Each structure stands twice: as C-alpha cells, then as structure tokens.
Amino acid sequence: MIYATIFCGADDGDCDSWDTQSRSFEREARQHATHILLGEDAATLEAINMSAWDNLSWLIPLDRKIVIHAERGAITVDFLPN
C-alpha cells in the first residue's frame, strides 16, 4: 500500500523503463529504512548484498559456492572447496 501510494513511474518517465524505476525505488526505500532502523553499517552491508544479488548471483554455478574478499580498490574471488 505504501509502495503504491509513493511510487509513480510517470514522475521519471524520461529516465528509464517502469521496471528499472520500480527496482531503483525499492532499493532506495530498503536502503533508507535499513539505515534508519539498523544503522549505517547495516545499511552499507545491505547495499552490498543487494548489489551482489542483482549482479553476481546468476554467475555462480548451481553446484558451487564462492567467497569474496573486498576492500576499496581490491576484490578477490575464489571457489570454496566442495
């Protein structure tokens, strides 16, 4: 109900598709709520998790797991042993 009341794809109609606008709105709302309810660290981790889910999860083979070590300027990725 809140989403339907606040989100209006026509507000940014010249920016992108309705689906992209909707996903962006949901991400920003979730990020803002996490920051308010759980703090900046939780919000940062949630943003990283959402980004990984959207951009990386489909790359991981179904029968494998990966570990990611990241810091500003350096990211390493490796498969976990079976």
Biopython code that builds the backbone (N, CA, C, O; Angstrom):
import numpy as np
from Bio.PDB.StructureBuilder import StructureBuilder

atoms = [
    (1, "MET", "N", (0.820, -1.175, 0.000)),
    (1, "MET", "CA", (0.000, 0.000, 0.000)),
    (1, "MET", "C", (0.879, 1.258, 0.000)),
    (1, "MET", "O", (0.627, 2.203, -0.748)),
    (2, "ILE", "N", (1.912, 1.253, 0.852)),
    (2, "ILE", "CA", (2.816, 2.404, 0.887)),
    (2, "ILE", "C", (3.501, 2.566, -0.466)),
    (2, "ILE", "O", (3.597, 3.676, -0.990)),
    (3, "TYR", "N", (3.977, 1.457, -1.029)),
    (3, "TYR", "CA", (4.640, 1.495, -2.332)),
    (3, "TYR", "C", (3.708, 2.093, -3.382)),
    (3, "TYR", "O", (4.112, 2.967, -4.149)),
    (4, "ALA", "N", (2.467, 1.622, -3.418)),
    (4, "ALA", "CA", (1.506, 2.104, -4.408)),
    (4, "ALA", "C", (1.197, 3.589, -4.214)),
    (4, "ALA", "O", (0.900, 4.294, -5.179)),
    (5, "THR", "N", (1.266, 4.057, -2.982)),
    (5, "THR", "CA", (0.975, 5.457, -2.687)),
    (5, "THR", "C", (2.125, 6.371, -3.084)),
    (5, "THR", "O", (1.896, 7.491, -3.541)),
    (6, "ILE", "N", (3.361, 5.906, -2.913)),
    (6, "ILE", "CA", (4.531, 6.763, -3.107)),
    (6, "ILE", "C", (5.133, 6.649, -4.502)),
    (6, "ILE", "O", (5.473, 7.668, -5.102)),
    (7, "PHE", "N", (5.274, 5.431, -5.034)),
    (7, "PHE", "CA", (5.957, 5.245, -6.313)),
    (7, "PHE", "C", (5.064, 5.653, -7.476)),
    (7, "PHE", "O", (3.894, 5.275, -7.543)),
    (8, "CYS", "N", (5.629, 6.421, -8.380)),
    (8, "CYS", "CA", (4.924, 6.812, -9.602)),
    (8, "CYS", "C", (5.929, 6.814, -10.740)),
    (8, "CYS", "O", (6.757, 7.718, -10.842)),
    (9, "GLY", "N", (5.858, 5.811, -11.590)),
    (9, "GLY", "CA", (6.792, 5.690, -12.700)),
    (9, "GLY", "C", (6.749, 6.868, -13.647)),
    (9, "GLY", "O", (7.750, 7.182, -14.290)),
    (10, "ALA", "N", (5.609, 7.525, -13.742)),
    (10, "ALA", "CA", (5.484, 8.670, -14.650)),
    (10, "ALA", "C", (6.317, 9.865, -14.204)),
    (10, "ALA", "O", (6.635, 10.736, -15.014)),
    (11, "ASP", "N", (6.675, 9.914, -12.912)),
    (11, "ASP", "CA", (7.488, 11.026, -12.419)),
    (11, "ASP", "C", (8.850, 11.084, -13.092)),
    (11, "ASP", "O", (9.394, 12.168, -13.308)),
    (12, "ASP", "N", (9.401, 9.928, -13.422)),
    (12, "ASP", "CA", (10.704, 9.848, -14.076)),
    (12, "ASP", "C", (10.581, 9.138, -15.414)),
    (12, "ASP", "O", (11.485, 8.398, -15.803)),
    (13, "GLY", "N", (9.504, 9.344, -16.109)),
    (13, "GLY", "CA", (9.225, 8.629, -17.345)),
    (13, "GLY", "C", (10.293, 8.765, -18.408)),
    (13, "GLY", "O", (10.441, 7.882, -19.253)),
    (14, "ASP", "N", (11.033, 9.848, -18.381)),
    (14, "ASP", "CA", (12.069, 10.043, -19.387)),
    (14, "ASP", "C", (13.395, 9.393, -19.001)),
    (14, "ASP", "O", (14.350, 9.436, -19.777)),
    (15, "CYS", "N", (13.465, 8.791, -17.812)),
    (15, "CYS", "CA", (14.733, 8.263, -17.314)),
    (15, "CYS", "C", (14.985, 6.814, -17.713)),
    (15, "CYS", "O", (16.091, 6.473, -18.132)),
    (16, "ASP", "N", (13.972, 5.955, -17.589)),
    (16, "ASP", "CA", (14.183, 4.545, -17.875)),
    (16, "ASP", "C", (12.840, 3.838, -17.893)),
    (16, "ASP", "O", (11.791, 4.473, -17.786)),
    (17, "SER", "N", (12.879, 2.517, -18.030)),
    (17, "SER", "CA", (11.643, 1.748, -18.063)),
    (17, "SER", "C", (10.968, 1.730, -16.695)),
    (17, "SER", "O", (11.601, 2.017, -15.679)),
    (18, "TRP", "N", (9.695, 1.395, -16.676)),
    (18, "TRP", "CA", (8.945, 1.311, -15.428)),
    (18, "TRP", "C", (9.591, 0.285, -14.504)),
    (18, "TRP", "O", (9.721, 0.536, -13.306)),
    (19, "ASP", "N", (10.001, -0.874, -15.040)),
    (19, "ASP", "CA", (10.624, -1.919, -14.219)),
    (19, "ASP", "C", (11.906, -1.431, -13.563)),
    (19, "ASP", "O", (12.125, -1.674, -12.376)),
    (20, "THR", "N", (12.749, -0.750, -14.315)),
    (20, "THR", "CA", (14.003, -0.236, -13.768)),
    (20, "THR", "C", (13.737, 0.824, -12.707)),
    (20, "THR", "O", (14.390, 0.840, -11.664)),
    (21, "GLN", "N", (12.783, 1.702, -12.970)),
    (21, "GLN", "CA", (12.426, 2.725, -11.988)),
    (21, "GLN", "C", (11.883, 2.093, -10.709)),
    (21, "GLN", "O", (12.216, 2.524, -9.605)),
    (22, "SER", "N", (11.050, 1.073, -10.865)),
    (22, "SER", "CA", (10.461, 0.398, -9.709)),
    (22, "SER", "C", (11.535, -0.272, -8.862)),
    (22, "SER", "O", (11.532, -0.144, -7.637)),
    (23, "ARG", "N", (12.465, -0.994, -9.517)),
    (23, "ARG", "CA", (13.559, -1.648, -8.779)),
    (23, "ARG", "C", (14.418, -0.621, -8.055)),
    (23, "ARG", "O", (14.804, -0.827, -6.904)),
    (24, "SER", "N", (14.715, 0.479, -8.727)),
    (24, "SER", "CA", (15.519, 1.529, -8.107)),
    (24, "SER", "C", (14.801, 2.126, -6.902)),
    (24, "SER", "O", (15.418, 2.361, -5.863)),
    (25, "PHE", "N", (13.510, 2.370, -7.037)),
    (25, "PHE", "CA", (12.725, 2.901, -5.927)),
    (25, "PHE", "C", (12.746, 1.942, -4.736)),
    (25, "PHE", "O", (12.959, 2.360, -3.598)),
    (26, "GLU", "N", (12.525, 0.656, -5.008)),
    (26, "GLU", "CA", (12.525, -0.349, -3.939)),
    (26, "GLU", "C", (13.887, -0.424, -3.249)),
    (26, "GLU", "O", (13.958, -0.508, -2.023)),
    (27, "ARG", "N", (14.956, -0.394, -4.023)),
    (27, "ARG", "CA", (16.305, -0.447, -3.449)),
    (27, "ARG", "C", (16.567, 0.756, -2.547)),
    (27, "ARG", "O", (17.065, 0.608, -1.432)),
    (28, "GLU", "N", (16.229, 1.942, -3.037)),
    (28, "GLU", "CA", (16.456, 3.147, -2.247)),
    (28, "GLU", "C", (15.612, 3.153, -0.976)),
    (28, "GLU", "O", (16.089, 3.551, 0.087)),
    (29, "ALA", "N", (14.365, 2.713, -1.084)),
    (29, "ALA", "CA", (13.490, 2.661, 0.094)),
    (29, "ALA", "C", (14.021, 1.649, 1.116)),
    (29, "ALA", "O", (14.030, 1.919, 2.317)),
    (30, "ARG", "N", (14.453, 0.507, 0.640)),
    (30, "ARG", "CA", (15.003, -0.518, 1.542)),
    (30, "ARG", "C", (16.277, -0.023, 2.214)),
    (30, "ARG", "O", (16.485, -0.228, 3.410)),
    (31, "GLN", "N", (17.122, 0.629, 1.427)),
    (31, "GLN", "CA", (18.374, 1.173, 1.942)),
    (31, "GLN", "C", (18.108, 2.223, 3.022)),
    (31, "GLN", "O", (18.743, 2.220, 4.077)),
    (32, "HIS", "N", (17.169, 3.111, 2.747)),
    (32, "HIS", "CA", (16.835, 4.176, 3.696)),
    (32, "HIS", "C", (16.239, 3.581, 4.977)),
    (32, "HIS", "O", (16.613, 3.985, 6.077)),
    (33, "ALA", "N", (15.328, 2.637, 4.841)),
    (33, "ALA", "CA", (14.713, 2.003, 6.018)),
    (33, "ALA", "C", (15.754, 1.251, 6.843)),
    (33, "ALA", "O", (15.736, 1.321, 8.072)),
    (34, "THR", "N", (16.651, 0.540, 6.187)),
    (34, "THR", "CA", (17.705, -0.187, 6.911)),
    (34, "THR", "C", (18.584, 0.784, 7.675)),
    (34, "THR", "O", (18.954, 0.517, 8.818)),
    (35, "HIS", "N", (18.922, 1.902, 7.062)),
    (35, "HIS", "CA", (19.757, 2.910, 7.715)),
    (35, "HIS", "C", (19.061, 3.462, 8.960)),
    (35, "HIS", "O", (19.680, 3.603, 10.015)),
    (36, "ILE", "N", (17.782, 3.769, 8.829)),
    (36, "ILE", "CA", (17.030, 4.319, 9.962)),
    (36, "ILE", "C", (16.887, 3.287, 11.078)),
    (36, "ILE", "O", (17.098, 3.605, 12.249)),
    (37, "LEU", "N", (16.532, 2.063, 10.724)),
    (37, "LEU", "CA", (16.227, 1.041, 11.729)),
    (37, "LEU", "C", (17.456, 0.368, 12.326)),
    (37, "LEU", "O", (17.469, 0.052, 13.515)),
    (38, "LEU", "N", (18.490, 0.145, 11.516)),
    (38, "LEU", "CA", (19.620, -0.661, 11.969)),
    (38, "LEU", "C", (20.963, 0.056, 11.951)),
    (38, "LEU", "O", (21.941, -0.467, 12.485)),
    (39, "GLY", "N", (21.034, 1.241, 11.350)),
    (39, "GLY", "CA", (22.273, 1.998, 11.356)),
    (39, "GLY", "C", (23.034, 1.937, 10.048)),
    (39, "GLY", "O", (22.689, 1.194, 9.128)),
    (40, "GLU", "N", (24.087, 2.750, 9.998)),
    (40, "GLU", "CA", (24.861, 2.916, 8.765)),
    (40, "GLU", "C", (25.581, 1.641, 8.336)),
    (40, "GLU", "O", (25.589, 1.315, 7.149)),
    (41, "ASP", "N", (26.187, 0.912, 9.279)),
    (41, "ASP", "CA", (26.900, -0.317, 8.918)),
    (41, "ASP", "C", (25.962, -1.347, 8.301)),
    (41, "ASP", "O", (26.291, -1.958, 7.284)),
    (42, "ALA", "N", (24.805, -1.540, 8.908)),
    (42, "ALA", "CA", (23.829, -2.496, 8.375)),
    (42, "ALA", "C", (23.341, -2.063, 6.997)),
    (42, "ALA", "O", (23.141, -2.896, 6.113)),
    (43, "ALA", "N", (23.150, -0.754, 6.818)),
    (43, "ALA", "CA", (22.705, -0.243, 5.523)),
    (43, "ALA", "C", (23.769, -0.459, 4.451)),
    (43, "ALA", "O", (23.443, -0.805, 3.315)),
    (44, "THR", "N", (25.024, -0.258, 4.799)),
    (44, "THR", "CA", (26.114, -0.490, 3.850)),
    (44, "THR", "C", (26.178, -1.961, 3.454)),
    (44, "THR", "O", (26.298, -2.282, 2.272)),
    (45, "LEU", "N", (26.098, -2.856, 4.439)),
    (45, "LEU", "CA", (26.129, -4.289, 4.142)),
    (45, "LEU", "C", (24.922, -4.713, 3.316)),
    (45, "LEU", "O", (25.044, -5.557, 2.429)),
    (46, "GLU", "N", (23.770, -4.142, 3.596)),
    (46, "GLU", "CA", (22.565, -4.456, 2.817)),
    (46, "GLU", "C", (22.717, -3.984, 1.382)),
    (46, "GLU", "O", (22.296, -4.684, 0.461)),
    (47, "ALA", "N", (23.306, -2.817, 1.171)),
    (47, "ALA", "CA", (23.532, -2.320, -0.190)),
    (47, "ALA", "C", (24.473, -3.246, -0.955)),
    (47, "ALA", "O", (24.249, -3.526, -2.132)),
    (48, "ILE", "N", (25.514, -3.717, -0.296)),
    (48, "ILE", "CA", (26.457, -4.647, -0.925)),
    (48, "ILE", "C", (25.751, -5.956, -1.250)),
    (48, "ILE", "O", (25.924, -6.505, -2.338)),
    (49, "ASN", "N", (24.957, -6.453, -0.310)),
    (49, "ASN", "CA", (24.219, -7.695, -0.522)),
    (49, "ASN", "C", (23.252, -7.567, -1.702)),
    (49, "ASN", "O", (23.176, -8.468, -2.538)),
    (50, "MET", "N", (22.516, -6.462, -1.776)),
    (50, "MET", "CA", (21.574, -6.263, -2.882)),
    (50, "MET", "C", (22.303, -6.190, -4.217)),
    (50, "MET", "O", (21.841, -6.742, -5.215)),
    (51, "SER", "N", (23.432, -5.513, -4.230)),
    (51, "SER", "CA", (24.204, -5.407, -5.460)),
    (51, "SER", "C", (24.741, -6.769, -5.901)),
    (51, "SER", "O", (24.694, -7.115, -7.081)),
    (52, "ALA", "N", (25.253, -7.535, -4.936)),
    (52, "ALA", "CA", (25.753, -8.875, -5.259)),
    (52, "ALA", "C", (24.623, -9.757, -5.771)),
    (52, "ALA", "O", (24.794, -10.498, -6.738)),
    (53, "TRP", "N", (23.473, -9.673, -5.120)),
    (53, "TRP", "CA", (22.326, -10.493, -5.546)),
    (53, "TRP", "C", (21.922, -10.136, -6.978)),
    (53, "TRP", "O", (21.689, -11.024, -7.799)),
    (54, "ASP", "N", (21.839, -8.845, -7.274)),
    (54, "ASP", "CA", (21.404, -8.404, -8.601)),
    (54, "ASP", "C", (22.430, -8.692, -9.689)),
    (54, "ASP", "O", (22.060, -9.029, -10.813)),
    (55, "ASN", "N", (23.718, -8.562, -9.366)),
    (55, "ASN", "CA", (24.744, -8.594, -10.407)),
    (55, "ASN", "C", (25.636, -9.826, -10.416)),
    (55, "ASN", "O", (26.282, -10.105, -11.426)),
    (56, "LEU", "N", (25.689, -10.573, -9.312)),
    (56, "LEU", "CA", (26.631, -11.689, -9.246)),
    (56, "LEU", "C", (25.995, -13.060, -9.101)),
    (56, "LEU", "O", (26.535, -14.041, -9.611)),
    (57, "SER", "N", (24.881, -13.151, -8.432)),
    (57, "SER", "CA", (24.332, -14.465, -8.065)),
    (57, "SER", "C", (24.090, -15.366, -9.273)),
    (57, "SER", "O", (24.274, -16.579, -9.181)),
    (58, "TRP", "N", (23.689, -14.802, -10.378)),
    (58, "TRP", "CA", (23.414, -15.618, -11.561)),
    (58, "TRP", "C", (24.686, -16.157, -12.219)),
    (58, "TRP", "O", (24.614, -17.064, -13.048)),
    (59, "LEU", "N", (25.848, -15.609, -11.857)),
    (59, "LEU", "CA", (27.114, -16.083, -12.419)),
    (59, "LEU", "C", (27.669, -17.315, -11.709)),
    (59, "LEU", "O", (28.517, -18.022, -12.254)),
    (60, "ILE", "N", (27.188, -17.568, -10.491)),
    (60, "ILE", "CA", (27.719, -18.665, -9.680)),
    (60, "ILE", "C", (27.081, -19.975, -10.136)),
    (60, "ILE", "O", (25.856, -20.087, -10.154)),
    (61, "PRO", "N", (27.893, -20.965, -10.504)),
    (61, "PRO", "CA", (27.326, -22.259, -10.908)),
    (61, "PRO", "C", (26.466, -22.856, -9.787)),
    (61, "PRO", "O", (26.761, -22.674, -8.606)),
    (62, "LEU", "N", (25.404, -23.567, -10.167)),
    (62, "LEU", "CA", (24.458, -24.106, -9.196)),
    (62, "LEU", "C", (25.106, -25.013, -8.154)),
    (62, "LEU", "O", (24.660, -25.055, -7.008)),
    (63, "ASP", "N", (26.144, -25.730, -8.538)),
    (63, "ASP", "CA", (26.759, -26.690, -7.615)),
    (63, "ASP", "C", (27.994, -26.138, -6.901)),
    (63, "ASP", "O", (28.752, -26.905, -6.307)),
    (64, "ARG", "N", (28.207, -24.825, -6.948)),
    (64, "ARG", "CA", (29.407, -24.242, -6.362)),
    (64, "ARG", "C", (29.052, -23.128, -5.399)),
    (64, "ARG", "O", (27.948, -22.586, -5.434)),
    (65, "LYS", "N", (30.009, -22.790, -4.529)),
    (65, "LYS", "CA", (29.917, -21.649, -3.625)),
    (65, "LYS", "C", (31.183, -20.833, -3.814)),
    (65, "LYS", "O", (32.242, -21.365, -4.145)),
    (66, "ILE", "N", (31.053, -19.523, -3.595)),
    (66, "ILE", "CA", (32.231, -18.667, -3.714)),
    (66, "ILE", "C", (32.418, -17.876, -2.429)),
    (66, "ILE", "O", (31.503, -17.739, -1.617)),
    (67, "VAL", "N", (33.614, -17.366, -2.273)),
    (67, "VAL", "CA", (33.920, -16.442, -1.197)),
    (67, "VAL", "C", (34.501, -15.184, -1.846)),
    (67, "VAL", "O", (35.307, -15.262, -2.773)),
    (68, "ILE", "N", (34.077, -14.031, -1.341)),
    (68, "ILE", "CA", (34.543, -12.761, -1.876)),
    (68, "ILE", "C", (35.201, -11.984, -0.740)),
    (68, "ILE", "O", (34.611, -11.804, 0.325)),
    (69, "HIS", "N", (36.407, -11.536, -0.976)),
    (69, "HIS", "CA", (37.112, -10.640, -0.045)),
    (69, "HIS", "C", (37.235, -9.308, -0.756)),
    (69, "HIS", "O", (37.781, -9.225, -1.857)),
    (70, "ALA", "N", (36.724, -8.267, -0.118)),
    (70, "ALA", "CA", (36.713, -6.973, -0.793)),
    (70, "ALA", "C", (37.143, -5.868, 0.150)),
    (70, "ALA", "O", (36.804, -5.857, 1.333)),
    (71, "GLU", "N", (37.893, -4.951, -0.406)),
    (71, "GLU", "CA", (38.229, -3.701, 0.255)),
    (71, "GLU", "C", (38.301, -2.661, -0.843)),
    (71, "GLU", "O", (38.348, -3.003, -2.025)),
    (72, "ARG", "N", (38.310, -1.410, -0.469)),
    (72, "ARG", "CA", (38.332, -0.386, -1.504)),
    (72, "ARG", "C", (39.581, -0.575, -2.366)),
    (72, "ARG", "O", (40.708, -0.559, -1.873)),
    (73, "GLY", "N", (39.348, -0.753, -3.651)),
    (73, "GLY", "CA", (40.447, -0.891, -4.590)),
    (73, "GLY", "C", (40.907, -2.312, -4.835)),
    (73, "GLY", "O", (41.766, -2.530, -5.690)),
    (74, "ALA", "N", (40.368, -3.294, -4.115)),
    (74, "ALA", "CA", (40.799, -4.677, -4.319)),
    (74, "ALA", "C", (39.663, -5.641, -3.986)),
    (74, "ALA", "O", (39.045, -5.563, -2.925)),
    (75, "ILE", "N", (39.410, -6.546, -4.917)),
    (75, "ILE", "CA", (38.415, -7.595, -4.699)),
    (75, "ILE", "C", (39.031, -8.897, -5.190)),
    (75, "ILE", "O", (39.579, -8.961, -6.291)),
    (76, "THR", "N", (38.935, -9.940, -4.360)),
    (76, "THR", "CA", (39.357, -11.277, -4.787)),
    (76, "THR", "C", (38.184, -12.217, -4.611)),
    (76, "THR", "O", (37.397, -12.104, -3.671)),
    (77, "VAL", "N", (38.092, -13.155, -5.552)),
    (77, "VAL", "CA", (37.004, -14.124, -5.547)),
    (77, "VAL", "C", (37.603, -15.502, -5.758)),
    (77, "VAL", "O", (38.519, -15.676, -6.561)),
    (78, "ASP", "N", (37.074, -16.489, -5.024)),
    (78, "ASP", "CA", (37.551, -17.854, -5.192)),
    (78, "ASP", "C", (36.403, -18.810, -4.919)),
    (78, "ASP", "O", (35.468, -18.481, -4.189)),
    (79, "PHE", "N", (36.480, -19.987, -5.506)),
    (79, "PHE", "CA", (35.514, -21.032, -5.199)),
    (79, "PHE", "C", (35.864, -21.669, -3.872)),
    (79, "PHE", "O", (37.040, -21.867, -3.568)),
    (80, "LEU", "N", (34.853, -21.994, -3.076)),
    (80, "LEU", "CA", (35.077, -22.763, -1.861)),
    (80, "LEU", "C", (35.235, -24.223, -2.253)),
    (80, "LEU", "O", (34.602, -24.683, -3.204)),
    (81, "PRO", "N", (36.074, -24.956, -1.529)),
    (81, "PRO", "CA", (36.231, -26.377, -1.843)),
    (81, "PRO", "C", (34.909, -27.120, -1.621)),
    (81, "PRO", "O", (34.119, -26.759, -0.749)),
    (82, "ASN", "N", (34.692, -28.139, -2.407)),
    (82, "ASN", "CA", (33.462, -28.945, -2.252)),
    (82, "ASN", "C", (33.496, -29.791, -1.023)),
    (82, "ASN", "O", (32.543, -30.522, -0.751)),
]
sb = StructureBuilder()
sb.init_structure("model")
sb.init_model(0)
sb.init_chain("A")
sb.init_seg("    ")
for serial, (resi, resn, name, xyz) in enumerate(atoms, 1):
    if name == "N":
        sb.init_residue(resn, " ", resi, " ")
    sb.init_atom(name, np.array(xyz, "f"), 0.0, 1.0, " ", f" {name:<3s}", serial, name[0])
structure = sb.get_structure()
